[in-house]
Amino acid sequence: MSLPYRLRYVLAWDHALCRAVTGVFVRAVLGSLRRRARHNGVAGSRSGAVAIIQRFGAALNLNVHVHALVLDGVYVDDGARGLRFYPAVPPADEEMDRLILTIERRIGRLLARRGVADDVADSGDADPWLEAEPVLASIAAASVQGRRALGERAGARPGRCGVGDEYPASSGLGPCHARWRGYDLHANVSVPPRDRSQLERLCRYALRPPVAQDRLRLTPEGRVVLELRRPWADGTTHLAFDPLELLERLAAVTPRPRINLVLYYGVLGARSAWRPRLAAPHRESLEEVPGAREASSAHRPRRNWLWADLMRRSFGFDVLACPRCGGRLELIASIEDPRVIRRILNHLGLPADVPATRPARSPPLPIEHSDSTYDDEVAAP
């Protein structure tokens, strides 16, 4: 679900409100699944979802939106038989229209209850972000509009490459897609049952970082060029940033410390009484996955991944590959005796004494800033 431009700036600072808005959205979706199940004669059902809050857009602009991985169906308690899963059919266009109207109405009531204006500039109220962090607030306001906040080019957009090529414009919304007053709801992505590889790809997409390193390159003039994942409607394929402008974009999309951007709802929630009762993969289902039976019989399941496996899955780097011969590295011994460690370090000519702790540095000096005004033109899609 994408949010209106006027809400993105507010939610980027107020994380508690952002979690509340996310909860309104996910609960409306889960409620829609339960109502559809009741119409089909399934009562007392529950569903679940995992919501991922993303703060960035394709152009590294500040764009707070939510990706929700929702169970495609509901669970029902059948007593002694345990929990039974009932799959759902794709929603019709009319259901999507009703759902987005419900989400917009409930979010409006939430903002009214908390006394928060969805557009700080038009409300005339004091901006808490601007009072607490004026420089960061100016950068965020400019990033929402796709503009620059600092330097001589303040208020300007980044350079574009590929403008002028003809690309067919979208004729309209596709299936399971609805828009209303700046809200955009899309639900036309599904994963077939037991397709773990496609499910992993979908999770990686929802949890991806703001930019991939292979999409950035440095020009001889010192500018950073970002390759877009898809061309824009005007034919733009690349964006060019100055180094300071790129740092502005990264600072705006970086979340505040000690906040959680992955949230669990319904039967997948940590406090759900049904979560421990969710069915594990059956033995017969493992036979349908190539190599699953051999892996399950040869290795006992672990609670945590090994460090080497995490490095390989996350960064594609095999830490157990020998850089000299290409063979496999193995743990020979673990030395824990301080006396033996000191003798080995002294023999190798390495420092053996623990370095002294340095005192913490003083806070940075306040930065002089100047207020910049921007027009109401929104950023490109």
Secondary structure, 3 states (H helix, E strand, C coil): CECCHHHHHHHHHCHHHHHHHHHHHHHHHHHHHHHHHHHCCCCCCECEEEEEEEEECCCCCEEEEEEEEECCEEEEECHHHCEEEEECCCCCHHHHHHHHHHHHHHHHHHHHHHCCCCCHHHHCCCCHHHHHCHHHHHHHHHHHCCCCCCCCCCCCCCEEECCCCCCCCCCCCCCCEEEECCEEEECCCCCCCCCHHHHHHHHHHHCCCCCCHHHEEECCCCCEEEECCCCCCCCCCEEEECHHHHHHHHHHHCCCCCCCCEEEEECCCCCCCCHHHCCCCCHHHHCCCCCHHHHHHHCCCCCCCCHHHHHHHHHCCCCCECCCCCCECCCCCCCCCHHHHHHHHHHHCCCCCCCCCCCCCCCCCCCCCCCCCCCCCCCCC
